Structure formats: structure tokens, C-alpha cells
């Protein structure tokens, strides 16, 4: 038996729960933060749950925190004393490792301490345990979640928790002159799927305007062909490595194998997007990569995703399917041409 806290994007927790119900028999689920975080229990040990999640990672499960210990919140210094004692008893998991601390509080939680205060106490105890407090590149994470009545704490690696950010909320710093927040989606996809855009040479961006994704690829040194009847941001036109086609994507054609990367973040229906991408498959090199977002416009997103994946699988191996933190009413696919 093991307990976990799952986190999804706002309003998408029900779909993460549905995926987990299909994956684990006899699962029980309790909401902690409506539409976002939930507690679930399965009749399996932690190792078996982690193996199952690794083999078939749910699309909408953004973060997974193991629950090793639980305490009713007393809303005083006893809460911190309990946390310190638990970390001390966990020395065997922490000693000699770079350890980070994640602290989250549900809205309305009576837990009186800030994340910074809790981290300071935990970091002091980590040092006593022979661990090195480290937030940027931790090997192991101490995660604490304060609900409206209970403290939940657990230890795991960033890979096991599906992210090295608290709750999987990946943050990027907005740059001066940044064209759009859509750039963050492509940055997060690179991070999530273990890509390096600088390793590609020629990209095509379908539905490029105003140019958030195009700007990132240009900055990484790629030659980019941007397709969109709308205008790109004027700042991009200075790039000699940019080709702009002011057309609908359905109206263009290219030499076979012209690109090794295809990206698409169009606000079209999922089936229209799928058809456009499939029509451009010949222009992608054998083994070429595609990153596309699927807009979840309907009430049955899991069914929509299954249909899109089924159609795309005729031409692509589907290597990743995730709703990223920076996705809103959408999710992201990582594809490789067969």
C-alpha cells in the first residue's frame, strides 16, 4: 500500500485521476485542491507504482509526490519540530546527496510557516544529515504539502516526482522584448523531452505568428521557415536565417527532406492540425522530430488525444505526450518520423 499526491494543471485534475484509475486497480482518490491536487492510495508498494508510471506516464499528471509520513497540522512550532525529526530519521536516503526542498500550501491551509521558513529549517537539518542543500540541480527531493488539515511529506528523486520544480510548476524568466509567452511552451517541451534545439539545422514553424516559437529556434542558430498568413513580429525580420511564407500551411509545399524539425502551435481544431502536419510529412527528413500542441477544445480531451495519436502514428513514432505546465487548454506531443 502506498499514498501519493498528484498534481495537474488547473481544471485538469479530473483527467489525471481518470488516467490513474485506468492504470491502477482499487485506487482511492481524495481531492486536496479542487481541480489541481489530489491524494491517492493504491494497493502497491512505491517501487511498483513508480515502475508503472515510468512505463506508461499519464498525460495530465504533472507532478507525483510520495507520501512517506503524515501529520495533523497543529499550526505551531510542533509542525517544524516534526518535520525536522522526520528528516533526521531519513538520513539514510539523504546522506551524501544534493538535496532540494519543495514546500506547497493549499489555499486555506492553517500551516503558519512560509515556504522560505520551512526550507530554512529543512536545509539546516539536511546539513546535519550529511546532505548538501541544493535547489537548482538536486539528486533527491524532500517534498512537503500542507492541506487544510494535514501535512504530507515524502522523499524521491526529481525523475520519480516527474519534475524538479515544486508541483511541476516550471518557471522561466520573461526576457525583455519577448514576443509571447508561447515561447515558454517550446522551452518546457525541450526540457521535458530531453531535446536540444541547437542540434537541429532546418526547422519549419506551422502557424508561426506572432513568432514566439520561431524566435527561440532562431536564437538557437537554426534556419527557420515560418508559415502564417498573419504578420510576424518585426524584430524577427532582421534574422537572415528566417524565411517567411505569408500563406496558409495548406497552400505550401517543400522539397522532400527539407527540414529536420517541424513545430506547430496552431489554434486550429485537433483534426485540422493533424491533417496539416501529415500533409507536410514528406518535407521532414527520415527520423526528423516534430513538436506539436493539440488544442483540447471539447469535453472529451482523452478521446481527442487518442484520435490524434492514432492518426499521427501512421507517419510518426509518438515518443512523448504531456500536458506541460505552460500548456493551457492544450497538450504537447513529441514525435519522430518513421
C-alpha positions, 0 to 999 in steps of 0.5 A: 500500500502506498499514498501519493499526491498528484498534481495537474494543471488547473481544471485538469485534475479530473483527467489525471485521476481518470488516467490513474484509475485506468492504470491502477486497480482499487485506487482511492482518490481524495481531492486536496485542491479542487481541480489541481491536487489530489491524494491517492492510495493504491494497493502497491508498494512505491517501487511498483507504482513508480515502475508503472508510471515510468512505463506508461506516464499519464498525460495530465499528471504533472507532478507525483509526490510520495507520501512517506509520513503524515501529520495533523497540522497543529499550526505551531512550532510542533509542525517544524519540530516534526518535520525536522525529526522526520528528516533526521530519521531519513538520513539514510536516503539523504546522506551524501546527496544534493538535496532540494526542498519543495514546500506547497500550501493549499489555499486555506491551509492553517500551516503558519510557516512560509515556504522560505521558513520551512526550507530554512529549517529543512536545509539546516537539518539536511546539513546535519544529515550529511546532505548538501542543500541544493535547489537548482540541480538536486539528486533527491527531493524532500517534498512537503504539502500542507492541506487544510488539515494535514501535512504530507511529506515524502522523499524521491528523486526529481525523475520519480516526482516527474519534475524538479520544480515544486508541483511541476510548476516550471518557471522561466524568466520573461526576457525583455522584448519577448514576443509571447509567452508561447515561447515558454511552451517550446522551452518546457517541451525541450526540457521535458523531452530531453531535446536540444534545439541547437542540434537541429539545422532546418526547422519549419514553424506551422502557424508561426505568428506572432513568432514566439516559437520561431524566435527561440529556434532562431536564437538557437542558430537554426534556419527557420521557415515560418508559415502564417498568413498573419504578420510576424513580429518585426524584430524577427525580420532582421534574422537572415536565417528566417524565411517567411511564407505569408500563406496558409500551411495548406497552400505550401509545399517543400522539397522532400527532406527539407527540414529536420524539425517541424513545430506547430502551435496552431489554434486550429481544431485537433483534426485540422492540425493533424491533417496539416502536419501529415500533409507536410510529412514528406518535407521532414527528413527520415527520423526528423522530430516534430513538436506539436500542441493539440488544442483540447477544445471539447469535453472529451480531451482523452478521446481527442488525444487518442484520435490524434495519436492514432492518426499521427502514428501512421507517419510518426513514432509518438515518443512523448505526450504531456500536458506541460505546465505552460500548456493551457487548454492544450497538450504537447506531443513529441514525435519522430518520423518513421 
